[in-house]
Amino acid sequence: MYKITELFDLQHTLAADYLRGFTYPHEALAGIKDMIRALGQTLPADEYDHPRESVWIAKDATVFASAYIGDNVIIGHGTEVRQCAFIRGSALIGDGCVIGNSTELKNVILFDSVQVPHYNYVGDSILGYHAHMGAGAVTSNVKGDRTPVTLRHGEETLATGLKKMGAILGDWAEIGCNSVLNPGTVIGPHAQVYPLTSVRGTVPAHCIHKGHTIVEKR
């Protein structure tokens, strides 16, 4: 299983100190709300607007009027939140991100330069630096039988104890259009998923998931 140190360059998120307290990314999901509330209090007032008790938005971010911003949200410098985006809450969004039209976020950490630009759902997930989800690609965060999520990598398994867990995307992961990342999916750094793919388990770093096969990038 991928550890935090193997998936992410922690220089590209305000959550770096928080994430260093864990070994695996899924361990950090339960505390995102409290982390955001504490972190927000430390942000400089000359750089961030503070429109509500638990919301901080960088002054140079662009947030369209039709976007919904829930509680416990930080939006970083230069980030664009487009029309009808639905940020339900507990979302740490880094610098230079794109949150697209009708994209929904819930209980997430998005590193800097993440793009979820068109009709994406990202819930109970962590997306690394420069990760990109193509149009219509979504995370699924609850199993059909409602049992706790188990991580899988070949014959290796790791119980998370979590009923809700979406996906973990390493730095520079690329997810093709209209793909589904099933609960507990882990995508390694610089890995790629073809469009229209249903992904379970782990895609190793620098590999391509082609739907039925996983191959190393040339």
C-alpha positions, 0 to 999 in steps of 0.5 A: 500500500502506498504511504503518504510519503510515497504519494505526495510532495508535501511542499504543495499543500497547507495540510503538510504538517497535518498529513505528516502525522499519519502513515497512510492517506486514509487515516487523515480523512476523519480529521479534515474538518477540524484541521481546516478550522484550526488551519484557517485561524492561522491564515493571514488576514491580508491574503484571505477573506473570511466571509463566515466563521469557518470559510477562508477564501484567498483574495486572488481566487475567483469564485463565481456567484452561482457557486455554493460554498459550505462550511469548513472550507479553505480556497487557495491563491489563484484558484477558480471555482466555476459556475454552479460548483457545489463545495458541500464542506470540509474542503481544503483546496490548494493554490491554482486549482480549478473546481469546475461547473457542477463539480461537487466536493465533500471532505477532501484535501486538494493539493495545489494545481489540482483540476476537477473541471467538469461535472466531477464528484470528489468525496472523502478523498485526497488528490495530490499535486497536479492531479487531474480528473477528466470530464465526468470522472467521479469517486465512489465513496460508499460500497454497495453493501455498506461495509467498511472499505478495504484497500487492495494491492495484489494479494495485499489488503489493508482494512481502513475501518471507514464506511466512507472513503473515495480515492487517493490520487498521487501527484500528477495522476491523470483520470480519463473522462467518465471513469469511476474510482471505486471506494478505496482506489489508490492511484500512484504518482504519474499514473494514468487511467483510460476514459470509461474505466471502472477502477478498483484497488491500486494502480502503481506509479508510472502505470496506465490502467487500460480497463482490463490491463495495467501496463507500465508507461514507456 
